């Protein structure tokens, strides 16, 4: 499943915020290079990590588990 839209959204919202990649990384226990690579579509990360980034930017990120019935 492609999450390109999610990386584009993160980059857009981060640029609109006062936080740099380094600041966001420090606040969330990530590295600036991981955030950069995700924003550029070069790497994938877990949804919990993405959720932390969005929350630190002031946005709610809610993804429900998909269960087979």
Phi, psi and omega in degrees: 000130180278134177242027181305318180301326181289320179292322178295317180296317178300312181299317180298311182293323178294319179294331177282344181268170177279001185270134171277171175300318181297317180295315179298319179298314180298320181288337186245003180073025178251180172252150178299326180291326177295316178298315179301312181296324177292314180300328180270002178074021183267345180211160175246149177228168179290156181294331177297323178293313179299319178300316178299318180298311181297318180298320179293333177277356177095019181240145177274133178236116185232117178235122180268147178294147175262123182243139176281133180263000000 
